[in-house]
């Protein structure tokens, strides 16, 4: 890891936005473009453990999260909606069970359950695989968006990580550990959520501050 580059990015960002993501200007931009707080509230309300006895409702909420998220591709949203709507009741129940594990139980089993459901339908995309835990557990999980992750790996010289387009639990765990290590080396104002911290890293190598 290139710690000097990370610290330089921190200094530049905080000089532009004192207070980090608590800066009023930056908060207004985030709310207008992404409204992450609303997405977190929606996910935490609809994916509460008590709701998983209603798998059809859970699946509908999953589709709503995908359709409303500002960080997902416009091409992925209708495809996800259409494919999931064609699932049999058994498949929807399995999808809901996978999400229950991912958010409330055995994370790896949940991840792999969802992966096996989506893979034959060519929907096993990193962003779709990690968006739900990103909103439900915004401080404990990470969002994997290919262009962002590849850029972070290259720019900050995370040489132990080898990105592959097919989602895999081992890479997810390794990337999360590395992101948490990076978080520990900079001011906490840069990581109110892990997705916000990823934005900070992205902006640092895109050489733009909104």
N, C-alpha and C positions, 0 to 999 in steps of 0.2 A: 504494500500500500504506500502510495506517495503522500505521506502525512503533510509535508510542506505545501503541496498543492491544495490539500484540503484546508489547511489553516489559512492559506492565501484566499481561498474562496470564501471562507468564513469572514475574514476581515473586510473583503470587498462588499459582501452582502450586507453586513451590519453597518458599514459606512453609508450605504444607500438606504437601508431600512433599519434605523435604530430601533431596538426592541425586537428585531426579527419578525416573526409572523404575527406578533402582537402589534406591530406598527399599523396605525389607523389606515394609512394609504394602502398597504398591502392587504389588510383585512377586507377593505372595500373591494379590491380587485378580486380576491379569492371568492368572496360572496357572490359577486356578479358573474364570474366565469364558471365557478365550480360548485358553490354552495355545499361544501363537504359536510358541514354541521347537520344540514337537513337530511343528507343521505345516511349519516351515522345514526341519527335519531330514528329514521325509518327502519333501517336494518335492525337496530337493537330492539325496537318495538315488535316488529313482525317476525323476527327470528329468535325471539325469546324461547327458552326451552319448552315452556308450557304449550306453545303453538304447534309443536311437531306431531301432535296427535291428529292434526288435520293436514295430511300431505298435499292435498290439492291446493289448499290455501297457501302453503309454503311455496309450492312451485309457481303459483301466480305471483307471489311476492318476489321470487327470484327473477321472473320476467320483468317485473316493474323496476327492480334495481338495475338490471341491464339496460332497459330502455331509458332510464332517467340519468344514468351516470354520464358525466361529462368527460370521463377519461377513457371511455371505450370507443372503438371505431364505429362510425355510422353504418358501415357495411356489416358489422357483426350483430348489431341489434336486431334487425328484422329476421335474420337467419336464425338466431337463437330463439326468438319468439316462435317462429314457424316450426322449427324442429321440435321444440319442447311441447308445443300444442298437439303434435302428432304422436306423442308418447302414449303408450297404453297406460291404464291405471297402475299396473304393476311397475312399469318403468318410472312413472311419476313418484310412486311410493319409494322406489329405490333411490331416486334422485334426492328426495327429501331426507331419506335415511343417511345418504352420503353427506348432506349438508349438516345434519344433526351431529354426526361424528366430527366433521370438520370444525364446527363451532363449539361443541359441548362435550366431545368425547375423544375418541382416538383419531387425531388429526390425520395421520398418515393413511389410515384405513378410509377415512372420508374422502381424502384427496384422490386416492386410487379408485374408489368406487365411482366418483364423478368422472374421473378420467376415462374409465372403461365404458361408461355410458356415452360420452361425447366423442370418443375417438372414432368409432365407425361412421359417425355423421360429420366428420371433419370439423368438429367444433372444439376439439381439445386444444384450445389456444391459451397461452399463458395468462393473458388478461382476464379471460372468462373464468379461468380456474382459480384466480386469486382475488377477484373483486369483492366477493361476499365477506370473507374474513377481514379484508382491508377495512370495510365499513363497520363490521360488527366488533372487531377487536383492533381499533385504530392505533393502539400503542404496542400491541403484541405481535402483529403480523405485518407482512410486507406485500406490496403490489408489484407484480412483475409485468412490466410492459417492455416488449423486446427492444425497441429502439433506445429507450431510456436505459435499460439495464446494460445493453452492449456498450453504450456510451460511457456509463459509469465505470464499467470494468476497464475499458481502454484508458479513459482520462486519468483515473486514479490508480492505475497500474495494479489492479487486483489480480495478480498473476496466478493465484491459486484457483480462480474460478474459470470454468470453461462453459460458456453459454451454449445451449443446444435448443433448437426451436421446439422440440417435442417436450412438453412438460414432464418433469420427473421430480419426485419428492426429495431425492438426495441434493439436487441443485437448489431447490427451494430452501432447504435447511441451511446449506452452506452460504447462500446469498444473504439470508436473513441474519445469520451470525456475523457476517462481514459488515452488513449495514448497521447492526447494533454496535459493533466495534467503532465504526466511523462516527456514529452518534455520540459515543462516549468521549470523543476527542474534541468536540466543539460545543459551543454554548447551547443550552437547552432550549433557548428561544427559537432555534432553527428546527425543532422537531416537536411541535405540539401534537402532531400525528406523524406516523411513518410515511404516509403519502406526501405530506408537506415536506418532510426531509428529502424525499426523492426529488421533489420539484426544485428544492434548493440546489441539489447536486446537478440536476439537469441544466438549470440556468447558468451554473458556474462554468460549464464547458460549452454552452451555446453562446456565451459572451453576450447575454442580454439580460436586462433586469426589468422585464415587462416593458 
